[in-house]
């Protein structure tokens, strides 16, 4: 999670310093992509953890 937060912070800094709308939109979309990837990673980890501890699947 620390790597993703660092990336998001860097993208926000770049977005804030950019004067072109297209660049700001790109940085914003990249932030959304990173956040969505993190949500999916957490969901997959939770699913793996849940399935590995499910005694009916042993």
N, C-alpha and C positions, 0 to 999 in steps of 0.2 A: 504494500500500500504506500510505503514511503516514496518509492520510485514514481508511482503514478501521481502522488501529490506534488512532487518536485516538478514533474512534467506539466501538470496543470498550472502551477505557479509560473513556470517559464512561459507558457502559452498566454496566460493572462497579462504578464508583463509585456510580451510582444504585442498583444492586441491593444493594450493601453497606449503604447508608444507609436502604433501605426496610425497613419493619417488616411490611408486608402481604405475605402469601404470593403473592397474585395478581400484585402488582406485580413481585415478584422473579422469578416464573415468566415474566412478559412480557419483562423485561429479559434473562433467560437465553435465551429463544427468539429475541429480536432479535440477541443475540450469535451464536447458531448460524446465523441467517440471513445475517449479514454474513460470517461465516467461509466458509459454503458459496458465497456469491456470489463471494468472492475466489478460491476454488478453481476455480470454473467460468470465471472471467475468465482465470486463468492457463492453464487447459487450452485455452481457445479461442485465446488468443494463441499458445500453442505449436503448435496445429494450423495456424493461419494461417501461422506462420513456417515450419513444416515443408512445407506445401504450396507456398509461394512459392519455396522453395529446391529443390524436387523437379524435376530436369531432365527427367524423363519427362513432366511436365505442361506443358512449355513449348511 
